[in-house]
Each structure stands twice: as C-alpha cells, then as structure tokens.
C-alpha cells in the first residue's frame, strides 16, 4: 500500500467545500499558484503604498499620484484572485504571516529610497509578478481551467501596463536602459 501524497495546500474543511468539476489535485495545484500570486500582490500593494507615502523630490506630485493609482489597481485584484481560489474549491490566505511565507517579492524597509530607485524597484517587482502570473496561467491551462486562465490574462495585461509606466517614468534624458 502506498502512502497518499501530501498536498502543498491545506485540505478544505467540509464546511468550506465548494462543488467543482476540477479534480482535487488540480484544485490544489491551481490554488497553490494563485495563493503565491496573491501573496505577491499584497506585498506589491504595500510596497507601492510605502513608496507612495515616502516619495520625495521634484516630481513628487506626479509620482505620488502614479503610485496611488497603481496601488489601488493592485489592491483591486486581490479579491478576484482569492474568490477564484474559493470558486474552484481551494482555500486562500488567512494572515499576514501566511503572506510572508508565500511571497516571492522582497520587502523594502529602507528609511529613504530615491524616487527613481523606487520606480525601478517597483518596475522589476511588477515584472516578477507578470512571470508568476504566467506560471499560474500555464498551470490553469494544463488543467483546462479556462476561467482562471482568462482572469490571469487580464491581470498580466494590467501588470505589464504598470511595468511600462514605471519604466517610462523612471527614465532619464537619453536613458533607454531596461
């Protein structure tokens, strides 16, 4: 007799069980990928807000407004991601500690970060989020979860737009560095 494989995501309490035609192993794999994306989304939201609160310099107003707009857009995705996990029968994040355990983005707790470095760091973090969204999309596709894949496609486009705006806003005259 072989031992059952341990799942990387917590088992669903029968009181939270959601009927779905997606296989239990697929639910576990998709939920794990989405929970990583969700943890990074919360980490990116807080870093973007942190930089929004602490940006300074001659382009203060423009950067302050850009980062506020981006943080709101990032936060708006969290509920949709978490609800998708629940719709397919998985469980999602439960605490700040759970976010810290799953996030792949590095925090920034520096007392002062120059504005251009803030924008570049957020640009690179958004690129990492796009990469994780693509991985989650591949997993959803491999399990024929069209709804999750479709949701992720929209979030990929939004994160790519944020990356583009941050890239352009952080360029200096004659600077085409990526």
Secondary structure, 3 states (H helix, E strand, C coil): CCCCCCCCCCCCCHHHCCCCCCCHHHHHHHHHHHHHHHHHHHHHHHHHHHHHHHCCCCCHHHHHHHHHHHHHHHHHHHHHHHHHHHHCCCCCCCCHHHHHHHCCCCCCCCCCCCHHHHHHHHHHHHHHHHHHHHHHHHHHHHCCCHHHHHHHHHHHHHHHHHHHHHHHHHCCCCCCCC
